[in-house]
């Protein structure tokens, strides 16, 4: 009898977009990349729109954008949680 079910965690591709026309560098930073600002640099699509597609495991993840070394919340996501620095992180629930 063959084993047909895989013991892998479900994952989903998620695209993040951020508008920052004056930014020179934008990164997607969150608990899914250990808050490492070098792991997920975002691509400038033109017109000030930055994007990054990442594969995330199912569950709740916290993130922020880092635009020219300034932490910025996602203005398109109202789901937030306080962090240890007295500011807010955005939350995404991947199902």
PLY file of the C-alpha trace (Angstrom):
ply
format ascii 1.0
element vertex 95
property float x
property float y
property float z
element edge 94
property int vertex1
property int vertex2
end_header
0.00 0.00 0.00
1.44 3.38 -0.97
1.28 6.42 1.20
-0.54 9.15 -0.74
-0.66 11.92 1.84
2.43 14.02 2.33
3.46 15.30 5.73
4.14 18.80 4.46
2.82 22.02 5.88
0.39 23.80 3.58
1.86 26.87 1.97
0.51 29.66 -0.17
2.05 32.35 -2.36
1.21 35.83 -1.12
2.00 39.08 -2.95
2.61 42.19 -0.88
2.36 45.63 -2.49
3.43 48.96 -1.08
3.29 52.44 -2.60
6.37 54.54 -1.85
7.20 56.76 -4.84
10.14 58.48 -3.13
11.76 55.34 -1.70
15.04 54.01 -3.07
14.86 50.66 -1.27
11.92 48.77 0.24
12.01 45.41 2.00
9.30 43.10 3.29
10.21 42.13 6.84
8.33 39.85 9.21
8.36 36.91 11.56
8.41 34.60 8.51
11.97 35.80 7.69
13.18 36.39 11.26
12.76 40.16 10.77
15.80 40.11 8.46
15.64 43.20 6.26
17.96 41.67 3.65
15.92 38.51 2.95
12.98 39.94 0.98
13.86 43.09 -0.98
10.85 44.37 -2.88
10.84 45.10 -6.62
10.02 48.57 -7.91
7.30 48.03 -10.52
7.26 51.70 -11.51
4.84 54.47 -10.54
6.08 54.13 -6.95
4.62 50.64 -6.51
6.83 48.04 -4.84
5.95 44.34 -4.73
7.21 41.04 -3.39
5.72 37.56 -3.64
6.67 35.11 -0.90
5.55 31.61 0.02
4.12 31.51 3.53
2.96 28.61 5.65
-0.64 28.62 6.80
-1.20 30.58 9.97
-0.87 34.09 11.33
2.18 36.14 10.36
3.30 39.62 11.42
5.11 41.99 9.08
6.09 45.57 8.23
7.77 47.34 5.35
11.19 48.89 5.65
11.43 51.85 3.26
14.86 53.50 3.19
15.56 52.19 6.72
12.25 53.52 8.08
9.70 51.05 9.48
6.29 51.56 7.86
2.96 49.84 8.48
0.94 48.52 5.54
-1.72 51.18 4.81
-3.80 48.58 2.95
-4.11 46.21 5.91
-6.10 47.28 8.98
-5.25 44.10 10.93
-2.54 45.03 13.41
-0.93 43.93 16.65
1.28 45.88 19.08
4.95 44.96 19.10
7.67 45.18 21.75
8.82 48.58 20.44
5.55 50.36 21.21
4.48 50.48 17.57
2.27 48.24 15.45
2.92 45.31 13.14
0.52 44.24 10.41
-1.04 40.79 10.57
-1.84 38.43 7.71
-3.71 35.16 8.26
-2.79 32.66 5.54
-5.40 29.92 5.14
0 1
1 2
2 3
3 4
4 5
5 6
6 7
7 8
8 9
9 10
10 11
11 12
12 13
13 14
14 15
15 16
16 17
17 18
18 19
19 20
20 21
21 22
22 23
23 24
24 25
25 26
26 27
27 28
28 29
29 30
30 31
31 32
32 33
33 34
34 35
35 36
36 37
37 38
38 39
39 40
40 41
41 42
42 43
43 44
44 45
45 46
46 47
47 48
48 49
49 50
50 51
51 52
52 53
53 54
54 55
55 56
56 57
57 58
58 59
59 60
60 61
61 62
62 63
63 64
64 65
65 66
66 67
67 68
68 69
69 70
70 71
71 72
72 73
73 74
74 75
75 76
76 77
77 78
78 79
79 80
80 81
81 82
82 83
83 84
84 85
85 86
86 87
87 88
88 89
89 90
90 91
91 92
92 93
93 94
